Amino acid sequence: MKNDIHPAYDHVVFRDRSAGVTYLTRSTLTSGERIELDGVTHPVVDVEVSSASHPFWTGRGRVVDTEGRVERFRRRYGSSIEEGQGR
């Protein structure tokens, strides 16, 4: 590997403000903002969604309007699809 072409790889805190959760990991991302965690100061990167706030992982999923999609499909392609004539 060539020297001095790779970004620094160090400890970074990822913070999900909506869930109030922080994750300490290593990354090439950095930030000018710092946070103290366990007595050590680390750069902090704010994320919009993490496993603590994602609807799939939390079980707080959104309701999908499937009826509206079906009705839009029927309006677009008519009743021939329903009767099996659209093949």
C-alpha positions in Angstrom: 0.0 0.0 0.0 1.1 3.5 -0.7 1.9 5.7 2.3 0.0 8.8 3.1 -3.0 8.2 0.8 -5.4 6.7 3.2 -7.6 8.8 5.6 -7.1 8.6 9.3 -9.1 5.7 10.9 -9.8 6.5 14.5 -12.5 6.4 17.2 -15.7 8.4 16.4 -19.0 8.7 18.3 -22.2 8.5 16.2 -25.1 10.1 17.9 -28.8 9.6 17.1 -30.4 12.6 18.7 -34.0 11.4 18.0 -33.4 8.3 20.1 -30.8 9.8 22.5 -28.3 7.0 21.7 -24.6 7.2 21.1 -22.3 4.6 19.5 -18.6 4.6 19.8 -16.8 3.0 16.8 -13.9 3.5 14.5 -14.4 5.4 11.2 -12.7 7.6 8.7 -15.4 10.2 9.3 -14.6 13.1 11.5 -16.2 16.3 12.8 -15.2 19.5 14.3 -17.7 18.9 17.1 -16.4 16.9 20.1 -18.1 14.9 22.9 -16.6 13.4 26.0 -17.5 9.8 26.5 -16.0 7.7 29.4 -13.5 10.5 30.1 -12.1 10.6 26.6 -12.9 13.3 24.0 -14.0 12.0 20.6 -15.3 13.6 17.4 -19.1 13.2 17.2 -21.1 12.7 14.0 -24.9 13.2 14.2 -27.0 10.7 12.2 -30.7 11.0 11.4 -31.6 7.3 11.7 -29.9 4.4 13.5 -31.1 1.0 14.7 -32.5 2.7 17.8 -34.8 4.9 15.8 -35.5 3.1 12.5 -39.1 1.9 12.2 -38.1 -1.5 11.1 -36.0 -2.3 14.1 -38.2 -0.5 16.7 -41.5 -2.0 15.5 -43.0 1.4 15.1 -43.5 1.1 11.4 -45.6 3.4 9.3 -48.9 2.3 7.8 -48.6 1.9 4.1 -51.6 3.0 2.0 -52.0 -0.2 0.0 -55.6 0.4 -0.8 -54.7 3.7 -2.5 -52.1 2.0 -4.6 -54.5 -0.7 -5.7 -57.2 1.8 -6.6 -54.7 3.9 -8.6 -53.6 0.7 -10.4 -57.3 -0.1 -11.2 -58.0 3.4 -12.5 -54.9 3.3 -14.7 -55.4 -0.1 -16.2 -59.2 -0.5 -15.9 -61.3 -3.6 -15.2 -59.7 -5.8 -17.9 -57.0 -6.7 -15.4 -59.5 -7.8 -12.8 -61.3 -10.1 -15.3 -58.0 -11.7 -16.5 -58.2 -10.2 -20.0 -55.1 -8.1 -19.7 -52.7 -10.9 -20.4 
